[in-house]
């Protein structure tokens, strides 16, 4: 057993030493300022949470198309960067007014509604159903729930009732009455698109290393409140764009692909559609590196699927230890928590790496560009370049 462990370590080190000859071109540049600017743009009111109202997701898709065209990427398949698809979604395009005990509440700050809320215009007296839940109306048409943190999401169907979640710390009194006017619109065929391009390889263009990130977020809850999604996942998008710039200027022996997924927040829809309708044969993809939540890093990073692909995780941690990029890289097993998932379900090896520490804003109105530090984006960028190089060149030997 000991001899096998030593051999495994030597195997990894052999790969690293062998590919020292394939050094990255020049010094790895800093991408911090450019990435910060991209996050600020994508998390701005212009894109309205990159969601389902005010054309937020469509505007983000058009922006990404323009950026990768300027970079000079080729479409991953055909003549278009877009891979269109549709899915159902409940939306909140207009009025959003909630009063509890006669006090007008602030959306996003005092309350959120359930993502599948039925909405309408109603007034109800409330009765306690438990310590934290209060209900009113026939068949409990409304449910008011106290929460320690308001975390929103996306729903693909309309619920039978309306739930309103209140921030416990901002609700001093027991809820006894609720009045609300909530405009909703169910879209059975919301049009979205993955955006995909690549840099052709100079020696073995059929081989592909794929970088991915989802560009959608939660959108708006009413016409005055949106969820910026700076860390989730404008940060990952910004990293992918910087990788695309680098590889466009420094083509590799193998092809490098970039996919920006839509519909992740609604249930990994874009990535599922991609693997079921692949723009390239899946067996051409050597590895997928998916990025989500890349805006911090004070406490290092975590890799999902690390236990599924121990050889690649060994390469990644060895590179990190040698380069001192992150204080640690934690290991997680298989999880369906981002767009890497459908690739491994279809036999394509994939990691999902996210940074740890710093601001804790998540799926709320506080995930803003101005408070997102992007602490370790340069280090994640440099580590990713080396990892992609080592894994892809190692595969070329076999």
RAURVEN-V646997 format. One record per helix or strand of 2 or more residues. SS is the DSSP state (h for helix, s for strand). FROM is the first residue (numbers start at 0). TO is the last residue. Records with the same first field share a line. If there is no record, write none. Layout:
SS=FROM-TO ; FROM-TO
This chain:
h=1-21 ; 31-41 ; 44-49 ; 55-70 ; 167-169 ; 229-248 ; 268-275 ; 281-283 ; 309-322 ; 340-344 ; 368-370 ; 376-395
s=73-74 ; 81-90 ; 95-99 ; 102-103 ; 110-112 ; 119-124 ; 126-127 ; 132-135 ; 141-146 ; 161-166 ; 176-181 ; 184-198 ; 203-213 ; 253-260 ; 284-290 ; 300-303 ; 328-330 ; 349-354
